């Protein structure tokens, strides 16, 4: 179930205590440029950030052990080899 996080000025801070980012949580959040993922997150589900074309490479906490298929549907200027997953 989506949590509908608030995006303010292109930035979203996911609160500490959240364990996972659900399927299509931020899908088509065109204004999202930055997301702060807390260390409590261990899983980022499939398509969580699909079509977030303005998203700048987020820092993935070391505790994330599972990243779903196309969790980050990459804009064309991203290089998949540079990502930590």
C-alpha positions as CSV (number, residue, x, y, z in Angstrom):
1,X,0.0,0.0,0.0
2,X,1.4,3.4,-1.0
3,X,2.2,5.8,1.8
4,X,2.0,9.0,-0.3
5,X,5.0,10.8,1.0
6,X,5.1,14.5,0.6
7,X,7.5,16.0,-1.9
8,X,8.5,19.6,-1.1
9,X,10.6,21.6,-3.5
10,X,11.5,18.4,-5.3
11,X,12.8,16.7,-2.1
12,X,11.3,13.8,-0.1
13,X,12.6,12.6,3.2
14,X,11.4,9.1,4.0
15,X,11.0,8.9,7.8
16,X,13.3,6.7,9.9
17,X,11.6,3.5,10.8
18,X,10.2,2.8,7.4
19,X,11.5,-0.7,6.4
20,X,10.7,-0.8,2.7
21,X,9.7,1.4,-0.2
22,X,6.6,-0.2,-1.8
23,X,5.8,-1.2,-5.4
24,X,5.4,2.0,-7.5
25,X,5.6,4.2,-4.4
26,X,6.9,7.2,-6.3
27,X,5.9,6.2,-9.9
28,X,5.7,9.2,-12.2
29,X,6.7,11.6,-9.4
30,X,8.0,14.0,-12.1
31,X,8.9,16.7,-9.6
32,X,11.1,14.4,-7.4
33,X,14.7,15.4,-7.7
34,X,16.1,14.1,-4.4
35,X,15.0,11.4,-2.0
36,X,16.6,10.7,1.4
37,X,16.4,7.0,2.2
38,X,16.9,6.2,5.9
39,X,19.1,3.4,7.2
40,X,16.0,1.5,8.4
41,X,15.1,0.6,4.8
42,X,16.2,-2.9,3.8
43,X,14.1,-3.3,0.6
44,X,13.2,-1.1,-2.4
45,X,10.4,-2.8,-4.3
46,X,10.0,-3.1,-8.1
47,X,9.3,0.2,-9.9
48,X,9.4,2.2,-6.7
49,X,10.9,5.2,-8.5
50,X,9.8,4.4,-12.1
51,X,9.5,7.5,-14.4
52,X,11.1,9.8,-11.9
53,X,13.0,11.5,-14.6
54,X,14.4,14.4,-12.6
55,X,15.7,12.1,-9.7
56,X,19.3,12.6,-8.9
57,X,21.2,9.4,-7.9
58,X,20.0,8.6,-4.4
59,X,22.3,7.3,-1.8
60,X,21.4,3.7,-1.1
61,X,22.0,2.8,2.6
62,X,24.2,-0.2,3.2
63,X,21.4,-2.1,4.9
64,X,19.4,-2.4,1.7
65,X,19.6,-6.1,0.8
66,X,16.9,-6.3,-1.9
67,X,16.2,-3.9,-4.8
68,X,13.3,-5.0,-7.0
69,X,13.2,-5.1,-10.8
70,X,13.5,-1.7,-12.3
71,X,13.2,0.0,-8.9
72,X,15.0,2.9,-10.5
73,X,13.7,3.2,-14.0
74,X,16.7,5.0,-15.2
75,X,16.6,8.3,-17.1
76,X,18.7,8.1,-20.3
77,X,21.6,10.1,-18.8
78,X,22.2,7.6,-16.0
79,X,24.8,5.0,-16.3
80,X,23.7,1.7,-14.7
81,X,27.4,0.7,-14.1
82,X,27.8,3.7,-11.8
83,X,25.0,2.6,-9.4
84,X,25.7,0.6,-6.2
85,X,23.1,-2.1,-7.0
